[in-house]
């Protein structure tokens, strides 16, 4: 694996698949690399903690940073080139943000105003510098994935399934911040799995909310069952455990419209 700082150092001799990250890598990120290898052996990963998508400076300061582990995991997962850009290359001049539109104001966007504008802005900038043919994003950040697919770009956007720990918790870079309260975060996946076993929409919503409410250590932001596409429902959940914001989602395949 080659480590580069400037995008000009990246190979241009073959089409590449791109895995953009903010570091604090885990097995979920490794699965994105595995997915990328379905398209090409030339896989570029970036690590850049994007300040534009943090509406709270304290959240930005707390975001986990594990550079040595990141390099090891990237190499072991099959990354060809690990790009560690500096801020000045990503944002060399005054920043013109891309608007995420109305969808960017819902759910995550309602609690984190401007978050998705920052996400779309950095993703477009990364695409402009890397020029990938494919880019892989995890379905755990489902609203983010949906919005990235709206970008005007020739890059093929590939979604990859959420990776879970053996106890059901969706892998996230923020999980390390849960500490001894980690077990309380399990209520999220427990609620999603239980709701997914229901065939009636109303009952699924009741199950989802009741299980989330069963753990007083979980502070709910939202829990909704949305129309992912015609005839397809998906439950989306967000909230806090020990001051750590967590999100998760799951397809509700048994519910018919």
JOTA-V908443 format. One record per backbone hydrogen bond with DSSP energy under -1.0 kcal/mol. NH is the residue of the N-H (numbers start at 1). CO is the residue of the C=O. E is the energy in kcal/mol with one decimal. If there is no record, write none. Layout:
NH&CO&E / NH&CO&E
//
This chain:
2&80&-2.5 / 4&82&-2.7 / 9&6&-1.9 / 10&7&-1.7 / 17&42&-2.5 / 18&134&-2.2 / 19&44&-2.9 / 21&46&-1.7 / 30&26&-1.8 / 31&27&-1.9 / 32&28&-1.1 / 33&29&-1.6 / 34&30&-2.1 / 35&31&-2.2 / 36&32&-2.2 / 37&33&-1.9 / 38&35&-1.6 / 39&36&-2.0 / 40&36&-1.4 / 43&41&-1.0 / 44&17&-2.8 / 45&81&-2.5 / 46&19&-1.6 / 47&83&-2.1 / 48&21&-2.1 / 53&50&-1.3 / 54&51&-1.5 / 60&56&-1.7 / 61&57&-2.2 / 62&58&-1.9 / 63&59&-1.0 / 70&66&-2.5 / 71&67&-2.2 / 72&68&-1.8 / 73&69&-2.8 / 74&70&-2.7 / 75&71&-2.1 / 76&72&-2.5 / 77&73&-1.9 / 79&74&-2.3 / 80&43&-2.2 / 81&43&-1.7 / 82&2&-3.0 / 83&45&-3.3 / 84&4&-2.8 / 89&86&-1.1 / 90&86&-1.5 / 91&87&-3.1 / 105&102&-2.3 / 106&103&-1.3 / 109&106&-2.7 / 111&107&-1.3 / 112&108&-2.4 / 115&112&-2.3 / 118&114&-2.0 / 119&115&-1.9 / 120&116&-2.7 / 121&117&-2.1 / 122&118&-2.1 / 123&119&-2.5 / 124&120&-2.3 / 125&121&-1.8 / 126&122&-2.8 / 127&123&-2.6 / 128&124&-2.3 / 129&125&-1.6 / 130&126&-2.8 / 131&127&-2.6 / 133&16&-2.6 / 134&16&-1.5 / 135&156&-2.2 / 136&18&-2.5 / 137&158&-2.6 / 139&160&-3.0 / 142&140&-1.4 / 145&141&-2.5 / 146&142&-2.5 / 147&143&-2.2 / 148&144&-2.6 / 149&145&-1.6 / 150&147&-1.8 / 151&148&-1.5 / 153&151&-1.3 / 156&133&-2.6 / 158&135&-3.0 / 160&137&-2.0 / 165&169&-2.9 / 168&165&-2.2 / 171&163&-2.8 / 175&172&-1.3 / 177&174&-2.1 / 178&175&-1.9 / 181&178&-1.9 / 182&179&-1.5 / 184&181&-1.6 / 185&182&-1.8 / 187&184&-1.1 / 188&185&-1.5 / 190&186&-2.3 / 191&187&-2.0 / 192&188&-2.1 / 193&189&-2.8 / 194&190&-2.0 / 195&191&-2.4 / 196&192&-2.2 / 197&194&-1.0 / 198&195&-1.6 / 204&200&-2.5 / 205&201&-2.2 / 206&202&-2.1 / 207&203&-2.7 / 208&204&-2.5 / 209&205&-2.3 / 210&206&-2.7 / 211&207&-2.3 / 212&208&-1.8 / 213&209&-2.0 / 214&211&-1.0 / 218&215&-1.8 / 219&240&-2.7 / 221&238&-3.0 / 222&238&-1.5 / 224&236&-2.3 / 226&234&-3.1 / 228&232&-1.9 / 229&232&-1.3 / 232&229&-2.8 / 234&226&-2.1 / 235&250&-2.8 / 236&224&-3.0 / 237&248&-2.7 / 238&222&-2.3 / 239&246&-2.0 / 240&219&-2.4 / 241&244&-1.9 / 244&241&-2.0 / 246&239&-3.0 / 248&237&-2.1 / 250&235&-2.1 / 252&233&-2.5 / 255&252&-1.2
//
